[in-house]
Amino acid sequence: MTNISHDLSDSSASLRPQVSAGEITVSNVSKSYGAGLFTKEVVKDCSFTIERNKLTVMIGPSGCGKSTLIRLLAGFEKPTTGSIKINGKPITGPDRDRLVVFQESALFPWMTTYDNIMYGPRARGEDTQQARDLAKFLLEKVGLTAFRNKYPPQLSGGMQRRAELARAMINDPEVMILDEPFRGLDCMSKELMWEYYAGLYEESRRTNFFVTTDIDEAIFLADRLLIMTNIPGQVRATIEVDLPRPRRLAFVFDSKRANEVKTEALSLLHEEAMKSFAGGSKAATDFVEAYSRRADKTGPGS
Ligand SMILES: Nc1ncnc2c1ncn2[C@@H]1O[C@H](COP(=O)(O)OP(=O)(O)OP(=O)(O)O)[C@@H](O)[C@H]1O
């Protein structure tokens, strides 16, 4: 397994982004699309907090409204009802205080890795020595110094995702929002990304909100785990993932606590997934109810 250094006494530490972490509160938010008979309620009366200086991970069945919530948090869309606030102020549109990293690569294929990372500062007319030093620092942190002059198609999928993280972090958002950023990577690249990403978070303690459908990814990364219901999406449970940091693959998945969290989360997710599977079938609904009764009686995962 690759060992990644997270040396906090790094001599270039002064170049790190000046992190000011934000906090987002989502209060009774609902979001519907369409009108009349064709109205579809995707998120319903959903409330949660993305706590300052924590890595909050949201996990839920496919199609439960996670990406919709991200668009609302980013300010690309507005809730039908309810409110979303950052540091107590309503979110009215996209802003530099929040930055979203999507599943799809947003790197410009005609720009080198370095130029991609410098895109944000340059777009703001801030191609300063400080920004260039920070780009160099971030290239080092994501292990791409030797690839600074390569173009995205010359990088592996994992390298592209690391370049993307550096490109987001140089803008120093108060809250980083990530929508399944490692989806589609092979298992080994994915696990490597988890260690890189956890390391970047552990150094900065910037507020992070990370959406995934991968339970191992969720547990490895999270300080807090939000479990979603089936559509219309709502937070069904919050689990504090009190595993020590820095996180390392080698010991996280051997730990008793990680396995307890996984069993509890899987039990809840299974119930939610079965609801979508049921689709009105009485036999399937009965199965879900029986499963829930059994889980209530015997505890999660037993
Ligand atoms: N603009 C829209 N108009 C109509 N329906 C939409 C719109 N955006 C999303 N939906 C519907 O809302 C539901 C939730 O979609 P969303 O992409 O938010 O789920 P998700 O949890 O992110 O799914 P996945 O994990 O598969 O990416 C889906 O049924 C989708 O078809």
The ligand as a Gaussian input file, in Angstrom:
#p B3LYP/6-31G(d) Opt

LIG

0 1
 N      -34.134000      18.794000     -13.174000
 C      -34.840000      17.694000     -12.879000
 N      -36.075000      17.511000     -13.365000
 C      -36.802000      16.415000     -13.047000
 N      -36.351000      15.405000     -12.255000
 C      -35.114000      15.542000     -11.749000
 C      -34.296000      16.672000     -12.017000
 N      -33.123000      16.508000     -11.359000
 C      -33.204000      15.328000     -10.714000
 N      -34.398000      14.746000     -10.954000
 C      -34.863000      13.464000     -10.425000
 O      -34.629000      13.481000      -9.034000
 C      -34.241000      12.187000      -8.583000
 C      -32.999000      12.303000      -7.742000
 O      -31.901000      12.625000      -8.598000
 P      -30.434000      12.925000      -8.011000
 O      -29.523000      12.968000      -9.192000
 O      -30.487000      14.111000      -7.132000
 O      -30.184000      11.612000      -7.147000
 P      -28.817000      10.999000      -6.573000
 O      -29.121000      10.533000      -5.212000
 O      -27.698000      11.969000      -6.737000
 O      -28.586000       9.764000      -7.543000
 P      -27.203000       8.963000      -7.910000
 O      -26.637000       8.456000      -6.623000
 O      -27.694000       7.874000      -8.797000
 O      -26.315000       9.960000      -8.609000
 C      -34.109000      11.308000      -9.813000
 O      -35.276000      10.511000      -9.925000
 C      -34.031000      12.296000     -10.940000
 O      -34.611000      11.774000     -12.107000

